[in-house]
Amino acid sequence: MPPMSQQTTTHQTSANDQAHWRKTTNLMWIHLGIWFFFGYVVHMFAPALNKIVIAGFPLGFYMAAQGSLIAFVVQLFLFAKQQDKIDREFGVAEDD
Amino acid sequence: MATQTSRDGNDFINNLGKIYGMYTGGFLAFVVLLAILEQIGVPNRVLGYLFVFFTIAVYAIIGVLSRTAQVSEYYVAGRRVPALYNGMATGADWMSAASFVGMAGTLFLLGYDGLAWVLGWTGGYVLVSVLVGPYLRKFGAYTVPDFMSFRFGGNFARFLAVIVLVACSFTYVTAQIYGTGIIASRFLGMNFEVAVFVGLAGILLCSMLGGMRAVTWTQIAQYIVLIVAYLTPIVILSTKKYGIPIPELTYGQAIADITAREAQMLKDGLATAANLKPHIQPWINYTALNFFAIIFCMMVGTASLPHILMRYFTTPSVREARQSVAWSLFFIFLLYFSAPAYAAFSKLEVYTNIIGRGIEDIRPWMFTWGELGLIQVCGKNAASLQAVMEACKAVGTGVVRLQDFTINTDVIVLSTPEIAGLPYVISGLVAAGGLAAALSTADGLLLAIANALSHDIYYKMIDPNAPTVKRLTVARVLLVVVAVAAAATAATKPADILAMVGWAFSLAMAGNFPALVMGIWWKRATTAGAIAGIIGGFGIAIFYLVVTRYFPGYGVAYFGMSSLPNPAGAPLVDIAKAMAAPNAMDTWVAASHPMASKVGWFGINNIAAGLIGMPVGFALIYVVSLMGKEPSKEMQAFVDEIRKPRGRTVLQEKD
C-alpha cells in the first residue's frame, strides 16, 4: 500500500490524527504479518513438521487443523485490545 | 411511545444472558423429552418430524416477536447487539450446510488438503477486523453499497456494488436452500422439491417481519442448536473410545492409528499405492499452489462478503465491532476445530471395521446409508448384507478392499451417532443442527440481497422520498421475491451447487475487496479509480469463471489457456486430444465435459478466480486514481473521520 499522500494543500489532517493513524497502520502491518505467518508460512513447512509427532498429531497437520486457528482467535482478541489502547491514547476512543 | 419501546428494548438487552440461558435449558429438556419418547417406542420418523417442526416453530416465534416498523431496527437491529451475541449470530450466519454437513466429509476424503477450507474459512476474520469491519461500522451504513456510493461519488458505484453483492450472495443462498432440501428430504423422507419450499417457509418466517433485528435474535438461537448438535455425538464417541470427553485432543490417537492402518492395508493388498491417499500427507489432492490459493481466496472472500460485513453494522460501538469479530471467530472455531475429529474417527471406523473385514462381519450402520445410495460397496448400493455379498461376489472378492468402497461426503457427520451406537434421538439432533446451519445462513444472505434491492436500488436510486411504511413494505416484498427465486433455482438441482459456494467467495473478493480497502486506507483513491477497479477486477474474475467452466474450448483456442496440472505436475487433460474431439468447441458445457473447469491460466483452479481478479482491481484503482485529481477536501476529511472511532457516524440516516 502506498504511503498516505502528504502534499495535500486543500485538506490538512491534524497532527494528533496523523500520529494516531501512523500507530494504527503499524499495528495493522504487525497483525497482517502474524496472519500471514499462521495462514501460510507455517504450512509451507508441513511435510517437515509432520515428522514431529505429539500425542498422535503430526505437527504439520496439527497446525493446519488447530494451531493456526487458535492463533487467529487469540490474535483477534489481542488486536481489539491494542487498537482500543491506541484510540484512547490519542483521545479518539468512544466513551465507555 | 418511543421511550417506552427503548426501555423495553434495554430490558431485553440487559437480560439476554438469562433469556438465552433459559432457551438453551429448554432446548436440552426438549432433547431429553424426545429421548424418553424414543425409549417408550415412538417411531423414528415421528421423532424426526418433532425435531424439525419444533425448532423451526421456535425460530418463527422469535421472528414474529421481533417484528418492527422502524427502519433502523429493520436494517441494523437498532445498532444495539452486544459484541458476544453478535459474535454468535455471525457464527450462525457464517456456518452453512456446507460447514456443518460437508466439511468433515471433505476432510475425510482429502485428508490434509481438506484443511485448506478450515484455514480459509477462519483466517479471513483477521482481515475483517484489521482492515474493513470497524471502519464500516463507524461510517454508519445500512449496506455495503451505501459505503461505496458515499466514498466513490454516488449511484454508479452503488449500482456496481449491488451487482457484486447480488452475484455473490445469490449463488450462495441457492446452495443453502438446496442444503435445507437435502437435510429435510433425508430425515423426513419428504420429496426434495417439497422440502425446499418447506425450508423456504421457515426462512421467511424468521426474517420477513423483523429484518435484521429478527434475523439477529433467531441466528443466536440457531447457533446454540447447531453447536450443541455438532459437538454432542463426537464428545460421546470420544468418551466411549478414549475415556476423555475432548475429541479435539483424542483424535490424535485416531490419526496415528489411521496412519498405521494405511501401511497395513498396503501390505495386505487391501489398497494400492495409486488409490490410497495418506491422511496426513500434504498436497496430494490439490497442488501446493492451489492449496494456498484456496486458503487465500476464502480468507479475502470472507472480508468481502456483504452478509458478513453487515453483521458488524449492528454493534453499539466501533470498539464492540472489533471485539465482536473476535467472538465470531471463537464461536466458529468451536465447530471448525472439531470437524477434523469427525473425519478422523469416521475414517478409522471405515478402515478398520469395513475395509479388510469379511463381508458377513460388516457393521450394520452402513446399510441405512447404502439404502439411500450414499454408500456403495463393490459398485452397488450397500442396502443390505445380501446386496453387498452379491455385488462383491460378482467382482470376485471376499473382503471389501479400499477400491470397492465409495462414500458420499454428507454421510460422515450424519452417520457418526450410529457409528458410536447412540440412540436415534441424537441423529435427530444432528439433523436439527444441520437445518439450523442452513436456515441461518440463508436468512443472512437473503436479507443482504433484499436490503440492497430495497434500500440501495429502490430508496436511494428510484424513490428517495418514499415514506418509511412504503420502504419497509418494498423491503418485505423483495425479500419474498428473492427467496422464491432462489428456492425455484435450488429445486432444479443445479449441478455446480458446491462449486458455486467457492465461486461466491472469489467474486466477492474480486469485486469488493480492493475498493473497500483502498477506500479506507488510501485517501487518494478516486471515484474513477474505484469504478475502474470494480469493473476490471470483478469483470475478469467472472470472465475466468465462465470461460473455464462453460466455454473451455474457447479459452484454449482464443485466450491462451492450458490444462491445469494435477498434484504430481502432469496436465489434467491432454489438450491436443481434447481440442481435436468433436465436442471441443461446445458452449455451456456440462460438468462432465473433458475440459470443463480443467483449463486455465497459471494453473489456477476457477474456484480461486478471485486471485486473478483482485490484483487487477488493486492495480486499476491505484493507476487510474493517480491519473486523476485527488479527491475533494470534504472527502479527505470524511476518510479521516471514519478512521477515528469517536464521534457521530458519518452517514446519518433519517429514521
Interface residues (C-beta under 8 A of the other chain):
Chain A: M1 P2 M4 S5 T8 T10 H11 T13 D17 H20 W21 T24 M28 H31 L32 I34 W35 F38 G39 Y40 H43 A46 P47 N50 V53 I54 A55 G56 F57 P58 G60 F61 Y62 A64 A65 Q66 S68 L69 I70 F72 V73 Q75 L76 F77 F79 A80 Q83 D84 D87 G91 V92 A93 E94 D95
Chain B: Y112 L115 V118 L119 T122 G123 Y125 V126 L127 S129 V130 L131 P134 E248 L249 Y251 G252 Q253 A254 I255 A256 D257 I280 Q281 P282 F291 F292 I295 F296 M299 S317 V318 R319 R322 Q323 V325 A326 L329 F330 F333 Y336 F337 P340 W521 W522 K523 R524 Y622 E630 S632 K633 Q636 A637 D640 R643 K644 P645 R646
